Amino acid sequence: MRSYQTNQIIEQLKFNNGLTWAYSILWLILSIELQPFSFSLPLLLIGAVNLGFSFIHQLLLYRVRQSAFRADRKTAVERSLAALMIFGIVTGNLFTFISGIMAFKKSLSTGLIYSIYMVLVDMMIIAVTSLNLFKPFVTNYYLVGLSVLIITLVYHSLILAFGQKIYSWNPGVQRIALGLLLLSGLTGNLLVFLVAASFYADNQPYSKGKRQTSIREKLTRNHAALLGLLFISFLLTLALTSTFTFSYSFAVQNDYANILQNPSIQYPFGTDNFGRDVFTRIVYGSQISLSVGVLATAIPLLIGGALGAISGFYGRQTDNIIMRLLDILYAIPGLLLAITIVAAFGASTTNLIIALSLGYIPSYARTMRANVLQVTNLEYIDAARALGQNNKQIILKHVIPNAMAPMIVRSTLTIGTAVIATSSLSYLGLGVEAHVPEWGNILRIGSQYLETYPYLAIYPGLAIILLVLSFNFLGDGIRDATDPRLN
Amino acid sequence: MRRKLLPFLTIAASLSLAACDVQTEDEANSIPEDSESVETTEKISLELLGSAADETDLNIVRDQLNRNGFDVTLNTQPDYASYRSLRDAGNYDLSIASWTTVTGNPDYAVRSLFTSNGDNSIIDDEEVDALINEAALQTPDEYTETYDELEHELVDQEAYIVPLYNSLKAQAFNHDLLDPDTIRLSKSRAFAWEPVSYNDESMNDSETLMLTQTMSDLTSLDPIKGNDGSINQLNTNMYVRLVNLTDDDEVVSDGSLSYSHAIAEGNSDYYFVLRDDINFAAVEDMEAVDTGDMVSGSDVIYSLNRAKNPDAVPDHRTYSLHEHIDTVSLLSDLSELEETQLTDGSGSVLEALEAELDAPISSVVESADDVNNEAGNYQVIKLTTTEPFPQVLNYLAHQSAGIVSQEQVESINTYDIDNFDITTDVPYGDQRAVTEGDTYDNHLYASGPYIMIQKNDYEATFQKNPAYMNGTENEANIANVTVRFIGDEDSALSALRSEEIDLMYGLGETKYEVVEAEENLTLQSRQSNGVKYLMINVDSDRDVAQSADLRKSILYSINQDEISAAYDGLKLKAYTTVTPLVDTGNELIPDQSKVEEFYQNYEDSAE
């Protein structure tokens, strides 16, 4: 019988094994140069090194699957293989990095798992931000911004290395450490809050040996959801820090001397037909895509949720009036409604958010109403009523909290749809103004050069795909974590 | 555990060391004290209007004005109609505007745009009016100077417009199928179908020539009732004219209804010798048939009189092009030709006209029945203009001067013109008459090389006119032509590459590369008469209308080289809409110091 921790390591390694091989092969494919047929030596080298790491990964996976393997009593060989794999991060292989740390550590807590991803976010941000060093100039706050990021990375690495021992520190140090950790969350790294919450919870008396039942804890078992969370945190951090570390002028100012340049170290994703740096445009585009996506989900979540809760709780006439009105809204196709609103009131970010939000309200209201109908029939509502609580208290304290889980799942999944809708509208010339860096706008220019300069469409397309996939993975993860049948 | 920190510390240290060396944005943008460049000041806010199709131009203009300190608000309308309604309502400071001189003469390029009573004009300037009227009466040798003066007045004196660029015109075709020597690309006139031939001439009768155009909603197949991209190409090939334009915009009789033409002394009288080998074609049972009616002098008189008369038909869209025509008549007296001298004094009109004829003119006849060119009996049209106006010939070469059948048009247009109701009356040339379905009742009489058989939303089919200059080099080669309506340029190009269509007319600059990479395609391009410019809202109480200094400050912010760079370097410089037609040598040179100087003047005068 394997221990829980051993299983965790095996599951993680199994999940990462395919990915690390795929990642290595991707580099090898990228190194092929057509016309004339040759290989790019640096890329080939990275691919080869990654293949090496993948081989070690495979080897370790083989060893941990043997029945002799015990997570708490690893052999020196296993430990050194794991340690070696951590260095895969140098070639950008985050899969061996994750597996390496998981296999290396003596014990695995929820906080530690989140810490790995937290540090990964920092590393990715610094790597991406550092690319600005190859530009003719950087922003005025660049050095300060980069220093803050590096300090954050160092601090987060310390937490990753020693955070599990937090219960042994004295209370003052604990409070300062957690406070500093929360402060570093201001960069936008969402995982910081999960790490802090995990360590705080672990540090409570009687927490040892408790069954892991919260969403936060159960989410760590879903590796795809964690990767989604990693990318979302990465983008959010990038969106927040880019204001200081990326020069907006590269994204919007035309540079007629550098039109349609192929990708290079100075222009990692090339330049578009106005000489603007596509890389900087995509980075700034994340600000709009994320904010529109989140707002266009939050607004219908609140409005639709409230309407659904009221109509589900009060029933009868109230229910009929609200739901029939919403049915009218539901009858209009969402994207068509958005196009009409934007065409009538003009293209701007505010109008876009309103246009997208309106279409989502009915579906949220329906979900909420169904949940509320189910919850109101349960005994604890009767009990609350018997105890003399009024309707307002019952709705706010008992009904809504118990009906929220499906809404959260739904909203995570909707953000992805909203991002796609934003990009679709911009692609049609109906979203934000054409010169504003937004993923749909960038993609639209790319579509005109699909044959001659395909990178103009590939990179913004990839960004959209990755963000939507990440939200879908995360949504699936949360759904599984909230489903009592999968406990 | 400490050792684990080492890589991070190393990276941190090396990055910080590297970072100390980089230049920040402020450092990069600060101007060294010893340099001569001018400091950019903050300027007023401007509203720039355009449609989504002008996206590239809007972005560049916005960018260039921004860099010169102006704060630009973009107003991008999704389609041309909504853009046009905002422009007509005057809701803009600057607006992207474009103009193509389809007649190939400079008067058409300026009259409707810049005169105080022009139908597209918001400018009211006596000096501009005077210059345009003066140039209209001059011959090409004389008018260069006048148009030069006009350009200075329009651009660097008053800055009513800000020129952006002059475009190329391009087409691509499949040279595996079509004979490249038979494909014409003209500067002004629409694509001519009749010379086109397949490489394998035996295919001309069996294979259908596949062409394309963007618009499927045809304004009208009556030549005088439309002047836009939906019918330009179609009407040009369905109706013959008195004269034609060559590829370089010279007026000639080749391939037209006249054997030859001449301008008489005084530049007011024009003579055309008509040919007798063109009959009207009609459609019977979906086949083009010869009606046996010759395209005669009386049809010419009828067609030109209705072309110049605004009340000839409801929705007359082209009368302003023909307002200089005074009278059109058939000559009855041969001696008039002998006695009249040519405008250049090189001989009599008769000599000039006969130089092109196989059989000399023995008599001029009025009745179509008496015409016999082989025997020397010709019909001669005399056209007089309201004032000496040599450019009238260009207007006669325009598709709106196409010759229609008097008999047929009068038999179809039986409605009462004052109570015309488009829902019940079907006037001549209405697309409902040729659209497949219940309303189909093809009443077209074509005088040109082709006639439309029918159309639907996807394509229009044509057949060759069986009695059009048979046996001459102008007889149409290919028997069947189909015009596919493909609204989107990218789709049309895909259709060309997949051999669904044989030739694509009108290709954007950024697609040249794609066409050149295809082995079976040939790209043809040349300078066009199309000019893009910024229209400044001078007919309003906005600041741009009040201050010429402010307008000039905007003018010198624009850099045409940079615009061209964004179009693969394929846009030509322009100064006004006259640039492609008259070589005045004027050029707009961006100048930052002038931008600041004129802006300072504007601010001083505003105080």
Chai-1 contact restraints between the chains, C-beta under 6 A:
chainA,res_idxA,chainB,res_idxB,connection_type,confidence,min_distance_angstrom,max_distance_angstrom,comment,restraint_id
A,L133,B,A18,contact,1.0,0.0,6.0,A-B,restraint_1
A,L133,B,V22,contact,1.0,0.0,6.0,A-B,restraint_2
A,F137,B,Q23,contact,1.0,0.0,6.0,A-B,restraint_3
A,F137,B,E25,contact,1.0,0.0,6.0,A-B,restraint_4
A,F137,B,A28,contact,1.0,0.0,6.0,A-B,restraint_5
A,V138,B,V22,contact,1.0,0.0,6.0,A-B,restraint_6
A,V138,B,T24,contact,1.0,0.0,6.0,A-B,restraint_7
A,T139,B,E25,contact,1.0,0.0,6.0,A-B,restraint_8
A,N140,B,T24,contact,1.0,0.0,6.0,A-B,restraint_9
A,N140,B,E25,contact,1.0,0.0,6.0,A-B,restraint_10
A,N140,B,D26,contact,1.0,0.0,6.0,A-B,restraint_11
A,L143,B,A19,contact,1.0,0.0,6.0,A-B,restraint_12
A,I150,B,A12,contact,1.0,0.0,6.0,A-B,restraint_13
A,V154,B,F8,contact,1.0,0.0,6.0,A-B,restraint_14
A,S157,B,F8,contact,1.0,0.0,6.0,A-B,restraint_15
A,A161,B,M1,contact,1.0,0.0,6.0,A-B,restraint_16
A,S247,B,E25,contact,1.0,0.0,6.0,A-B,restraint_17
A,N254,B,D63,contact,1.0,0.0,6.0,A-B,restraint_18
A,Y256,B,E562,contact,1.0,0.0,6.0,A-B,restraint_19
A,Y256,B,A565,contact,1.0,0.0,6.0,A-B,restraint_20
A,I259,B,A565,contact,1.0,0.0,6.0,A-B,restraint_21
A,N273,B,A566,contact,1.0,0.0,6.0,A-B,restraint_22
A,F274,B,A566,contact,1.0,0.0,6.0,A-B,restraint_23
A,G429,B,A52,contact,1.0,0.0,6.0,A-B,restraint_24
A,E433,B,L74,contact,1.0,0.0,6.0,A-B,restraint_25
A,A434,B,E55,contact,1.0,0.0,6.0,A-B,restraint_26
A,H435,B,N59,contact,1.0,0.0,6.0,A-B,restraint_27
A,E451,B,V514,contact,1.0,0.0,6.0,A-B,restraint_28
A,T452,B,E513,contact,1.0,0.0,6.0,A-B,restraint_29
